[in-house]
């Protein structure tokens, strides 16, 4: 009995000692986390943005970009992806190699990395090769989402600065802690996977910054420690952070333009773009412009679109967040004009397919049967304009500025178009004919992508770039109006707390060239 009692007391003492050691380790890790001079959104925050990019913004991804829908299957792929989401910050802490770490964030490094991926891992990819590509996608998430997190632009306040102003938050720290408290990733992000050789070889493609394997290894270990520390901090003092920083706690996810939801949508656009490029395809979708220019951040901005309406024949809606199509007969008709710059494809290139994708908003008005929306080629140039009545709900536009497209005038310079022409004021080409039809239920359906095969039209745009006048979408059967996101869609609430997720649903053109053997 005495031995048992002594053993029990010893065991209790041992357990208490272990708890004290774990607590001390957590406190040390937390202190290191708070003191780490990492000038970027936190490591956990980037992982969350990447995760939501995939699970919230890849609906119908397999239809749009074959193979992308199943790309992220497997714990190893996620581990590589989340490791990439942390990677660019590898050299900041402790002055390890801050210049090289900064370089890891920007376009020149990214393009060199893509060059190596194309050379070493052409598709189709096995699982190990997918891990390499997934790591790159993760690093891409980090780089592009850092921009609206940190940099103000065009009247929009970056999340980091605004959070500090509102409640004194260090957004990099608090964002990580709140995410550790509020959300769980499907794969333990502590399981890291680092493509050391690829990273070193990418740095070797430039001659200004020297990176050693030892530096890189230390940097990776520091990133792993930062993940562990944010977990410990969330468990120990998360409730305190939420009470101390209420504005950040309430809006770190939904703030437009630097919050988690907007970052996820932005990341999804860029992952799709590079997934297409690695497969030899062309992906065109209007991307946000931020206060960072080339070569660091080079968004595609070659999409122009505008809605026109017979009810407002002199209005321009080129800056509205929605494109409305429908209405026939005695009802006011609404049509949409869309044009993509595809001049990066050389003339004479053989095209296998070209598909236009528009994201149908869930709140489509009117009801009754089915609406058939057809695509026709435009036979004359037009200027989209910037007419906007409301940045959140606008569809009808405002009185047009000189030269901007309206129902009444479709050619630059305001040349009138006679009533009764092919598209009654939008100059569509009868010779081009109807190239595709999407049949859409007029009752309010679930939000989803709609597709038109515009292969023949795209071949003409590539062969004769000067004749690329885009296309017009119009209802050819049925009643009602269908509403799509435009290339200007972005936030969902006027107060700025709409997440900015609409950007992922902007009009998209995907062109697949004929592949050489």
DOGU-658925 format. One record per residue (C-alpha): residue number from 0; residue in one letter; x, y, z. Coordinates in Angstrom, 3 decimals, m for minus. Example, Ala and Ser with C-alpha at 12.3 -4.5 7.8 and 13.67 -1.06 7.14 Angstrom:
2
ATOM  nr rest     east    north       up
ATOM   0    A   12.300   m4.500    7.800
ATOM   1    S   13.670   m1.060    7.140
//
This chain:
517
ATOM  nr rest     east    north       up
ATOM   0    X    0.000    0.000    0.000
ATOM   1    X    2.810    2.365    0.888
ATOM   2    X    4.595    1.610   m2.400
ATOM   3    X    1.381    2.158   m4.361
ATOM   4    X    0.755    5.469   m2.591
ATOM   5    X    4.314    6.626   m3.236
ATOM   6    X    4.036    5.569   m6.841
ATOM   7    X    0.750    7.502   m7.191
ATOM   8    X    2.245   10.638   m5.645
ATOM   9    X    5.288   10.361   m7.913
ATOM  10    X    3.077    9.937  m10.969
ATOM  11    X    1.012   12.993  m10.098
ATOM  12    X    4.165   15.019   m9.516
ATOM  13    X    5.572   13.820  m12.827
ATOM  14    X    2.390   14.800  m14.693
ATOM  15    X    2.371   18.229  m13.075
ATOM  16    X    5.999   18.678  m14.058
ATOM  17    X    5.213   17.720  m17.641
ATOM  18    X    2.295   20.172  m17.761
ATOM  19    X    4.553   22.947  m16.457
ATOM  20    X    7.129   22.121  m19.107
ATOM  21    X    4.499   22.146  m21.863
ATOM  22    X    3.110   25.445  m20.589
ATOM  23    X    6.578   26.951  m20.458
ATOM  24    X    7.281   25.746  m23.989
ATOM  25    X    3.991   27.216  m25.188
ATOM  26    X    4.786   30.549  m23.529
ATOM  27    X    8.222   30.609  m25.127
ATOM  28    X    6.755   29.709  m28.523
ATOM  29    X    4.093   32.378  m28.115
ATOM  30    X    6.681   34.984  m27.194
ATOM  31    X    8.751   34.043  m30.231
ATOM  32    X    5.654   34.246  m32.386
ATOM  33    X    4.805   37.737  m31.177
ATOM  34    X    8.371   38.951  m31.575
ATOM  35    X    9.006   37.476  m35.022
ATOM  36    X    9.441   40.347  m37.526
ATOM  37    X    7.482   38.745  m40.363
ATOM  38    X    5.993   41.537  m42.540
ATOM  39    X    3.214   39.537  m44.161
ATOM  40    X   m0.173   38.069  m43.437
ATOM  41    X    0.324   35.236  m40.952
ATOM  42    X    1.270   31.719  m41.976
ATOM  43    X   m2.081   30.310  m40.844
ATOM  44    X   m3.978   33.094  m42.617
ATOM  45    X   m2.425   32.246  m45.980
ATOM  46    X   m3.243   28.565  m45.526
ATOM  47    X   m6.868   29.467  m44.868
ATOM  48    X   m7.040   31.684  m47.948
ATOM  49    X   m5.621   28.850  m50.031
ATOM  50    X   m8.013   26.296  m48.581
ATOM  51    X  m11.045   28.491  m49.246
ATOM  52    X   m9.808   29.241  m52.748
ATOM  53    X  m10.216   25.548  m53.512
ATOM  54    X  m13.310   24.555  m51.522
ATOM  55    X  m15.366   27.721  m52.118
ATOM  56    X  m14.286   28.936  m55.542
ATOM  57    X  m13.669   25.801  m57.591
ATOM  58    X  m17.276   24.890  m58.292
ATOM  59    X  m17.498   23.284  m61.759
ATOM  60    X  m13.690   23.447  m61.948
ATOM  61    X  m13.532   20.060  m63.658
ATOM  62    X  m15.837   21.248  m66.448
ATOM  63    X  m13.867   24.444  m66.973
ATOM  64    X  m10.335   23.081  m66.556
ATOM  65    X  m10.191   19.268  m66.817
ATOM  66    X   m8.191   17.707  m64.009
ATOM  67    X   m8.423   20.675  m61.655
ATOM  68    X  m11.475   19.277  m59.886
ATOM  69    X   m9.484   16.271  m58.679
ATOM  70    X   m6.084   17.909  m58.422
ATOM  71    X   m6.165   18.461  m54.641
ATOM  72    X   m7.107   14.915  m53.693
ATOM  73    X   m4.733   13.386  m51.168
ATOM  74    X   m3.200   14.483  m47.867
ATOM  75    X    0.232   14.801  m49.450
ATOM  76    X   m1.067   17.316  m51.972
ATOM  77    X   m2.620   19.433  m49.238
ATOM  78    X    0.552   19.291  m47.135
ATOM  79    X    2.598   20.516  m50.097
ATOM  80    X    0.009   23.202  m50.839
ATOM  81    X   m0.094   24.523  m47.261
ATOM  82    X    3.703   24.467  m47.100
ATOM  83    X    3.755   26.629  m50.204
ATOM  84    X    1.263   29.000  m48.591
ATOM  85    X    3.902   29.706  m45.924
ATOM  86    X    7.039   29.542  m48.049
ATOM  87    X    7.694   33.155  m49.217
ATOM  88    X    8.231   34.358  m45.623
ATOM  89    X   11.023   31.840  m45.045
ATOM  90    X   13.906   34.301  m44.715
ATOM  91    X   12.517   37.247  m42.768
ATOM  92    X   12.703   36.010  m39.198
ATOM  93    X   15.936   36.935  m37.485
ATOM  94    X   17.352   38.547  m40.600
ATOM  95    X   18.099   35.121  m42.088
ATOM  96    X   17.955   36.336  m45.704
ATOM  97    X   15.260   39.008  m45.943
ATOM  98    X   16.145   40.176  m49.463
ATOM  99    X   15.809   36.673  m50.873
ATOM 100    X   12.602   36.155  m48.912
ATOM 101    X   11.187   39.370  m50.351
ATOM 102    X   12.172   38.226  m53.842
ATOM 103    X   10.239   34.994  m53.212
ATOM 104    X    7.030   37.058  m53.133
ATOM 105    X    7.105   38.607  m56.578
ATOM 106    X    6.578   37.947  m60.249
ATOM 107    X   10.186   37.408  m61.407
ATOM 108    X   10.697   34.558  m58.919
ATOM 109    X    7.296   33.096  m59.814
ATOM 110    X    8.000   33.104  m63.548
ATOM 111    X   11.333   31.381  m63.044
ATOM 112    X    9.673   28.750  m60.879
ATOM 113    X    7.041   28.144  m63.557
ATOM 114    X    9.800   27.771  m66.143
ATOM 115    X   11.343   24.938  m64.119
ATOM 116    X    7.961   23.285  m63.540
ATOM 117    X    7.303   23.241  m67.285
ATOM 118    X   10.710   21.765  m68.013
ATOM 119    X   10.726   19.121  m65.286
ATOM 120    X    7.089   18.207  m64.742
ATOM 121    X    5.023   18.378  m67.920
ATOM 122    X    1.463   17.069  m67.445
ATOM 123    X   m0.043   14.611  m66.847
ATOM 124    X    1.345   14.561  m63.318
ATOM 125    X    1.776   11.637  m60.951
ATOM 126    X    1.245   12.248  m57.230
ATOM 127    X    4.813   13.354  m56.526
ATOM 128    X    4.731   15.778  m59.455
ATOM 129    X    1.376   17.119  m58.294
ATOM 130    X    2.980   17.881  m54.933
ATOM 131    X    5.538   20.059  m56.700
ATOM 132    X    2.791   21.902  m58.574
ATOM 133    X    0.667   22.176  m55.413
ATOM 134    X    3.575   23.762  m53.531
ATOM 135    X    3.855   26.352  m56.285
ATOM 136    X    0.111   27.043  m56.119
ATOM 137    X    0.448   27.573  m52.370
ATOM 138    X    3.293   30.053  m52.802
ATOM 139    X    1.168   31.804  m55.420
ATOM 140    X   m1.662   32.144  m52.874
ATOM 141    X    0.709   33.803  m50.431
ATOM 142    X    2.151   36.238  m52.943
ATOM 143    X   m1.064   37.557  m54.495
ATOM 144    X   m3.054   37.758  m51.259
ATOM 145    X   m0.306   39.697  m49.510
ATOM 146    X   m1.005   42.650  m51.811
ATOM 147    X   m4.528   43.667  m50.677
ATOM 148    X   m3.633   42.603  m47.131
ATOM 149    X   m0.832   45.193  m46.987
ATOM 150    X   m1.186   47.785  m49.745
ATOM 151    X   m3.820   50.498  m50.127
ATOM 152    X   m5.081   51.244  m53.624
ATOM 153    X   m7.603   53.492  m55.344
ATOM 154    X   m9.539   54.424  m52.221
ATOM 155    X   m9.454   50.925  m50.724
ATOM 156    X   m7.745   50.446  m47.370
ATOM 157    X   m5.613   47.370  m46.907
ATOM 158    X   m6.791   45.136  m44.078
ATOM 159    X   m3.564   45.319  m42.077
ATOM 160    X   m3.535   49.112  m41.777
ATOM 161    X   m7.249   49.448  m41.141
ATOM 162    X   m7.208   46.808  m38.396
ATOM 163    X   m4.432   48.690  m36.612
ATOM 164    X   m6.419   51.910  m36.891
ATOM 165    X   m9.704   50.378  m35.691
ATOM 166    X   m8.575   48.492  m32.613
ATOM 167    X   m4.797   48.440  m32.519
ATOM 168    X   m4.540   44.968  m34.025
ATOM 169    X   m1.371   43.470  m35.353
ATOM 170    X   m3.397   41.805  m38.093
ATOM 171    X   m0.695   39.257  m38.918
ATOM 172    X   m0.804   37.901  m35.379
ATOM 173    X   m4.506   38.288  m34.618
ATOM 174    X   m5.609   36.848  m37.966
ATOM 175    X   m3.594   33.709  m37.332
ATOM 176    X   m4.893   33.343  m33.785
ATOM 177    X   m8.545   33.848  m34.761
ATOM 178    X   m8.280   31.302  m37.570
ATOM 179    X   m6.667   28.763  m35.259
ATOM 180    X   m9.609   29.282  m32.903
ATOM 181    X  m12.457   29.423  m35.427
ATOM 182    X  m11.541   27.016  m38.233
ATOM 183    X   m9.839   23.693  m38.737
ATOM 184    X   m8.006   22.729  m41.900
ATOM 185    X   m8.623   19.226  m43.296
ATOM 186    X   m4.945   18.303  m43.091
ATOM 187    X   m2.609   19.020  m40.223
ATOM 188    X   m0.512   21.939  m41.494
ATOM 189    X    2.337   20.875  m39.233
ATOM 190    X    2.989   18.078  m41.759
ATOM 191    X    5.232   20.086  m44.050
ATOM 192    X    6.705   19.209  m47.428
ATOM 193    X    9.478   21.354  m48.884
ATOM 194    X   10.842   20.987  m52.457
ATOM 195    X   14.298   22.190  m51.456
ATOM 196    X   15.965   21.453  m54.764
ATOM 197    X   13.367   23.302  m56.837
ATOM 198    X   13.535   26.357  m54.598
ATOM 199    X   17.333   26.504  m54.683
ATOM 200    X   17.399   25.966  m58.440
ATOM 201    X   14.925   28.814  m58.912
ATOM 202    X   17.132   31.171  m56.932
ATOM 203    X   20.087   29.997  m59.028
ATOM 204    X   18.375   31.317  m62.178
ATOM 205    X   19.235   34.841  m61.039
ATOM 206    X   22.640   36.121  m59.963
ATOM 207    X   21.940   38.912  m57.480
ATOM 208    X   20.697   37.015  m54.445
ATOM 209    X   22.602   34.105  m52.955
ATOM 210    X   20.723   31.470  m50.955
ATOM 211    X   22.379   28.526  m49.230
ATOM 212    X   20.754   25.201  m48.350
ATOM 213    X   21.485   25.937  m44.686
ATOM 214    X   19.625   29.257  m44.825
ATOM 215    X   16.657   27.653  m46.503
ATOM 216    X   16.539   24.826  m43.982
ATOM 217    X   16.601   27.253  m41.063
ATOM 218    X   13.860   29.294  m42.707
ATOM 219    X   11.626   26.274  m43.151
ATOM 220    X   12.063   25.307  m39.516
ATOM 221    X   11.134   28.819  m38.430
ATOM 222    X    7.940   28.666  m40.498
ATOM 223    X    7.032   25.363  m38.905
ATOM 224    X    7.629   26.861  m35.479
ATOM 225    X    5.398   29.828  m36.351
ATOM 226    X    2.530   27.453  m37.135
ATOM 227    X    2.967   25.681  m33.807
ATOM 228    X    3.242   28.969  m31.944
ATOM 229    X    0.032   30.383  m33.391
ATOM 230    X   m1.768   27.237  m32.252
ATOM 231    X   m0.408   27.592  m28.773
ATOM 232    X   m1.309   31.267  m28.702
ATOM 233    X   m4.869   30.535  m29.804
ATOM 234    X   m5.337   27.961  m27.058
ATOM 235    X   m3.763   30.084  m24.355
ATOM 236    X   m4.964   33.620  m25.029
ATOM 237    X   m7.308   33.560  m28.010
ATOM 238    X  m10.296   34.733  m25.985
ATOM 239    X   m8.229   37.665  m24.729
ATOM 240    X   m7.285   38.681  m28.267
ATOM 241    X  m10.904   38.626  m29.379
ATOM 242    X  m12.007   40.858  m26.541
ATOM 243    X   m9.083   43.205  m27.062
ATOM 244    X   m9.425   43.446  m30.863
ATOM 245    X  m13.189   43.215  m31.595
ATOM 246    X  m13.105   44.907  m35.013
ATOM 247    X  m10.460   42.553  m36.328
ATOM 248    X  m12.249   39.554  m34.818
ATOM 249    X  m15.502   40.533  m36.547
ATOM 250    X  m14.093   41.424  m39.973
ATOM 251    X  m10.878   39.513  m40.628
ATOM 252    X  m12.867   37.211  m42.911
ATOM 253    X  m15.410   39.435  m44.664
ATOM 254    X  m13.602   42.763  m45.057
ATOM 255    X  m13.209   43.971  m48.622
ATOM 256    X  m10.643   44.327  m49.862
ATOM 257    X   m7.958   42.519  m47.927
ATOM 258    X   m9.824   39.979  m45.790
ATOM 259    X   m9.774   36.199  m45.997
ATOM 260    X  m12.772   35.812  m48.335
ATOM 261    X  m11.424   38.257  m50.888
ATOM 262    X   m7.983   36.684  m50.648
ATOM 263    X   m9.488   33.263  m51.322
ATOM 264    X  m11.313   34.501  m54.425
ATOM 265    X   m8.191   36.226  m55.717
ATOM 266    X   m6.104   33.116  m55.087
ATOM 267    X   m8.613   30.957  m56.976
ATOM 268    X   m8.328   33.166  m60.063
ATOM 269    X   m4.537   32.919  m60.081
ATOM 270    X   m4.423   29.168  m59.438
ATOM 271    X   m6.748   28.630  m62.410
ATOM 272    X   m4.631   30.918  m64.565
ATOM 273    X   m1.403   29.038  m63.824
ATOM 274    X   m3.060   25.615  m63.926
ATOM 275    X   m4.138   26.472  m67.472
ATOM 276    X   m0.675   27.764  m68.377
ATOM 277    X    1.069   24.638  m67.076
ATOM 278    X   m1.263   22.595  m69.288
ATOM 279    X   m0.614   24.775  m72.333
ATOM 280    X   m4.035   26.448  m72.263
ATOM 281    X   m5.036   30.115  m72.174
ATOM 282    X   m7.126   31.469  m69.297
ATOM 283    X   m8.643   34.951  m69.538
ATOM 284    X  m10.470   36.552  m66.610
ATOM 285    X  m10.412   40.190  m65.541
ATOM 286    X   m8.265   40.431  m62.416
ATOM 287    X   m8.233   43.170  m59.781
ATOM 288    X   m5.660   45.918  m60.172
ATOM 289    X   m3.787   46.803  m56.996
ATOM 290    X   m1.138   49.339  m56.034
ATOM 291    X    1.660   47.061  m57.212
ATOM 292    X    2.745   47.067  m60.848
ATOM 293    X    4.762   45.009  m63.297
ATOM 294    X    6.829   42.907  m63.095
ATOM 295    X    5.808   42.139  m59.516
ATOM 296    X    2.083   41.823  m60.167
ATOM 297    X    0.766   41.533  m63.730
ATOM 298    X   m2.991   40.909  m63.792
ATOM 299    X   m4.961   40.185  m66.941
ATOM 300    X   m7.138   43.230  m67.653
ATOM 301    X   m8.150   42.579  m71.256
ATOM 302    X  m11.849   41.851  m70.734
ATOM 303    X  m14.400   44.532  m71.627
ATOM 304    X  m18.129   44.105  m71.164
ATOM 305    X  m21.304   46.145  m70.941
ATOM 306    X  m25.037   45.569  m70.667
ATOM 307    X  m27.423   47.437  m72.949
ATOM 308    X  m31.189   47.814  m72.688
ATOM 309    X  m33.908   48.970  m75.048
ATOM 310    X  m35.608   50.592  m72.053
ATOM 311    X  m32.576   52.869  m71.572
ATOM 312    X  m31.260   53.281  m75.119
ATOM 313    X  m28.875   56.120  m74.242
ATOM 314    X  m27.437   54.662  m71.039
ATOM 315    X  m24.067   53.021  m70.609
ATOM 316    X  m23.573   50.213  m68.083
ATOM 317    X  m19.936   49.362  m68.748
ATOM 318    X  m18.992   49.668  m65.060
ATOM 319    X  m21.912   47.814  m63.483
ATOM 320    X  m21.298   44.622  m61.468
ATOM 321    X  m23.958   42.706  m63.422
ATOM 322    X  m24.780   41.829  m67.010
ATOM 323    X  m28.477   41.222  m67.619
ATOM 324    X  m29.784   39.297  m70.636
ATOM 325    X  m33.399   38.615  m71.581
ATOM 326    X  m36.770   40.210  m72.313
ATOM 327    X  m38.372   39.733  m75.706
ATOM 328    X  m41.287   40.975  m77.746
ATOM 329    X  m43.096   43.897  m76.091
ATOM 330    X  m40.853   43.727  m73.011
ATOM 331    X  m37.671   45.722  m72.687
ATOM 332    X  m34.765   43.736  m74.068
ATOM 333    X  m31.439   43.375  m72.329
ATOM 334    X  m28.260   42.153  m73.966
ATOM 335    X  m24.615   41.842  m73.001
ATOM 336    X  m21.487   42.663  m74.984
ATOM 337    X  m18.195   40.927  m74.098
ATOM 338    X  m14.743   41.155  m75.629
ATOM 339    X  m11.464   39.507  m74.591
ATOM 340    X   m7.983   40.499  m75.656
ATOM 341    X   m6.391   37.275  m76.919
ATOM 342    X   m3.460   38.914  m78.677
ATOM 343    X   m0.938   36.833  m76.739
ATOM 344    X   m1.894   33.892  m78.968
ATOM 345    X    0.098   34.179  m82.212
ATOM 346    X   m1.811   34.479  m85.483
ATOM 347    X   m2.032   31.125  m87.210
ATOM 348    X   m2.208   29.149  m83.968
ATOM 349    X   m4.522   26.162  m84.253
ATOM 350    X   m7.350   26.165  m81.741
ATOM 351    X   m9.024   23.017  m80.467
ATOM 352    X  m11.697   24.727  m78.366
ATOM 353    X  m12.744   28.045  m76.876
ATOM 354    X  m15.437   28.363  m74.238
ATOM 355    X  m17.009   31.403  m72.659
ATOM 356    X  m18.079   30.992  m69.040
ATOM 357    X  m20.405   33.402  m67.219
ATOM 358    X  m21.360   33.044  m63.576
ATOM 359    X  m25.116   33.246  m63.153
ATOM 360    X  m26.111   35.134  m60.035
ATOM 361    X  m28.515   33.289  m57.770
ATOM 362    X  m31.023   36.153  m57.676
ATOM 363    X  m32.230   36.091  m61.300
ATOM 364    X  m35.571   37.916  m61.607
ATOM 365    X  m38.748   36.948  m63.466
ATOM 366    X  m40.125   33.461  m63.964
ATOM 367    X  m41.772   31.262  m66.497
ATOM 368    X  m40.242   28.358  m68.366
ATOM 369    X  m36.804   28.511  m69.877
ATOM 370    X  m34.667   31.261  m71.378
ATOM 371    X  m32.382   30.423  m74.285
ATOM 372    X  m29.399   32.782  m74.411
ATOM 373    X  m27.432   32.730  m77.671
ATOM 374    X  m24.031   34.147  m78.567
ATOM 375    X  m23.453   36.066  m81.803
ATOM 376    X  m20.331   37.692  m83.198
ATOM 377    X  m20.082   41.488  m83.271
ATOM 378    X  m19.365   43.102  m86.640
ATOM 379    X  m18.153   46.517  m85.428
ATOM 380    X  m16.001   47.973  m82.645
ATOM 381    X  m17.453   49.353  m79.423
ATOM 382    X  m16.240   51.018  m76.271
ATOM 383    X  m17.388   49.467  m73.009
ATOM 384    X  m17.437   52.681  m70.956
ATOM 385    X  m17.574   52.958  m67.187
ATOM 386    X  m21.232   53.721  m66.527
ATOM 387    X  m22.221   52.572  m63.042
ATOM 388    X  m25.331   53.282  m61.020
ATOM 389    X  m24.367   51.137  m58.010
ATOM 390    X  m21.202   49.162  m57.318
ATOM 391    X  m23.091   46.405  m55.497
ATOM 392    X  m26.465   45.974  m57.257
ATOM 393    X  m26.228   48.057  m60.445
ATOM 394    X  m27.471   46.808  m63.807
ATOM 395    X  m28.971   49.757  m65.750
ATOM 396    X  m26.056   52.164  m65.976
ATOM 397    X  m26.144   55.955  m66.304
ATOM 398    X  m26.381   58.416  m69.215
ATOM 399    X  m23.551   57.538  m71.564
ATOM 400    X  m20.383   59.536  m72.042
ATOM 401    X  m19.389   60.298  m75.598
ATOM 402    X  m18.295   57.196  m77.468
ATOM 403    X  m19.477   54.690  m74.857
ATOM 404    X  m21.650   51.856  m76.094
ATOM 405    X  m25.410   52.072  m75.645
ATOM 406    X  m28.409   50.339  m77.137
ATOM 407    X  m28.720   53.118  m79.693
ATOM 408    X  m25.081   53.493  m80.666
ATOM 409    X  m22.750   50.574  m81.087
ATOM 410    X  m19.817   52.003  m83.033
ATOM 411    X  m17.043   54.177  m81.662
ATOM 412    X  m17.805   57.829  m82.278
ATOM 413    X  m21.523   57.339  m81.681
ATOM 414    X  m22.470   56.265  m85.205
ATOM 415    X  m26.209   55.435  m85.138
ATOM 416    X  m27.351   51.911  m85.906
ATOM 417    X  m30.614   51.550  m87.733
ATOM 418    X  m33.488   49.920  m85.927
ATOM 419    X  m34.094   46.457  m87.297
ATOM 420    X  m30.442   45.531  m87.765
ATOM 421    X  m29.416   42.045  m86.748
ATOM 422    X  m29.385   42.797  m83.051
ATOM 423    X  m31.445   45.995  m83.031
ATOM 424    X  m28.656   48.338  m82.040
ATOM 425    X  m25.649   46.209  m81.189
ATOM 426    X  m24.370   45.360  m84.654
ATOM 427    X  m23.951   41.621  m84.324
ATOM 428    X  m22.728   39.762  m87.365
ATOM 429    X  m25.369   37.786  m89.205
ATOM 430    X  m22.627   36.074  m91.147
ATOM 431    X  m21.066   34.792  m87.938
ATOM 432    X  m24.426   33.368  m86.958
ATOM 433    X  m25.518   31.905  m83.681
ATOM 434    X  m22.551   29.974  m82.310
ATOM 435    X  m23.951   28.545  m79.106
ATOM 436    X  m27.014   28.538  m76.893
ATOM 437    X  m27.315   28.085  m73.145
ATOM 438    X  m30.772   27.099  m71.920
ATOM 439    X  m31.411   28.587  m68.520
ATOM 440    X  m34.420   28.054  m66.238
ATOM 441    X  m36.040   31.435  m65.610
ATOM 442    X  m37.006   30.666  m62.026
ATOM 443    X  m34.396   31.491  m59.421
ATOM 444    X  m31.826   28.662  m59.666
ATOM 445    X  m28.741   27.978  m57.649
ATOM 446    X  m25.811   30.146  m58.630
ATOM 447    X  m23.646   28.432  m61.217
ATOM 448    X  m21.463   28.832  m64.281
ATOM 449    X  m23.033   28.815  m67.768
ATOM 450    X  m21.040   27.955  m70.877
ATOM 451    X  m21.024   28.850  m74.582
ATOM 452    X  m18.775   27.153  m77.157
ATOM 453    X  m17.234   30.046  m79.113
ATOM 454    X  m14.479   28.094  m80.861
ATOM 455    X  m15.131   29.318  m84.390
ATOM 456    X  m15.445   32.901  m83.224
ATOM 457    X  m12.162   32.696  m81.264
ATOM 458    X  m10.349   31.347  m84.313
ATOM 459    X  m11.358   34.518  m86.118
ATOM 460    X  m10.177   36.727  m83.252
ATOM 461    X   m6.766   35.060  m83.316
ATOM 462    X   m6.386   35.097  m87.085
ATOM 463    X   m7.483   38.722  m87.431
ATOM 464    X   m6.885   40.558  m84.119
ATOM 465    X   m8.066   43.882  m85.546
ATOM 466    X  m11.455   42.319  m86.244
ATOM 467    X  m11.920   41.103  m82.665
ATOM 468    X  m15.120   42.904  m81.726
ATOM 469    X  m16.162   40.287  m79.232
ATOM 470    X  m19.669   38.953  m79.040
ATOM 471    X  m23.197   39.753  m77.961
ATOM 472    X  m25.438   37.580  m75.804
ATOM 473    X  m29.187   37.834  m76.326
ATOM 474    X  m32.297   35.848  m75.492
ATOM 475    X  m33.683   33.962  m78.493
ATOM 476    X  m36.444   32.035  m76.728
ATOM 477    X  m38.393   32.198  m73.486
ATOM 478    X  m39.262   35.035  m71.126
ATOM 479    X  m37.505   36.599  m68.177
ATOM 480    X  m34.075   38.030  m67.446
ATOM 481    X  m30.877   36.253  m66.440
ATOM 482    X  m28.229   38.092  m64.460
ATOM 483    X  m24.500   37.349  m64.621
ATOM 484    X  m21.463   38.784  m62.876
ATOM 485    X  m19.594   41.286  m65.020
ATOM 486    X  m15.864   41.965  m65.206
ATOM 487    X  m16.467   44.719  m62.615
ATOM 488    X  m18.142   42.500  m60.008
ATOM 489    X  m16.368   42.672  m56.684
ATOM 490    X  m18.062   43.393  m53.344
ATOM 491    X  m21.434   42.301  m52.037
ATOM 492    X  m22.223   45.064  m49.543
ATOM 493    X  m21.847   48.819  m49.777
ATOM 494    X  m20.238   48.995  m46.332
ATOM 495    X  m17.269   46.977  m47.553
ATOM 496    X  m17.986   43.830  m45.567
ATOM 497    X  m19.070   41.667  m48.462
ATOM 498    X  m15.930   39.601  m48.726
ATOM 499    X  m14.955   40.629  m52.256
ATOM 500    X  m15.568   37.053  m53.353
ATOM 501    X  m17.496   38.023  m56.501
ATOM 502    X  m14.272   38.580  m58.403
ATOM 503    X  m13.891   34.804  m58.778
ATOM 504    X  m17.108   34.752  m60.838
ATOM 505    X  m16.097   37.309  m63.451
ATOM 506    X  m16.520   36.345  m67.143
ATOM 507    X  m13.941   33.805  m68.234
ATOM 508    X  m12.677   32.639  m71.621
ATOM 509    X  m10.661   29.418  m71.826
ATOM 510    X   m8.898   28.587  m75.090
ATOM 511    X   m7.254   25.219  m75.670
ATOM 512    X   m4.835   25.079  m78.623
ATOM 513    X   m4.147   22.004  m80.682
ATOM 514    X   m1.370   20.160  m78.903
ATOM 515    X    1.668   19.028  m80.856
ATOM 516    X    2.849   15.448  m80.526
//
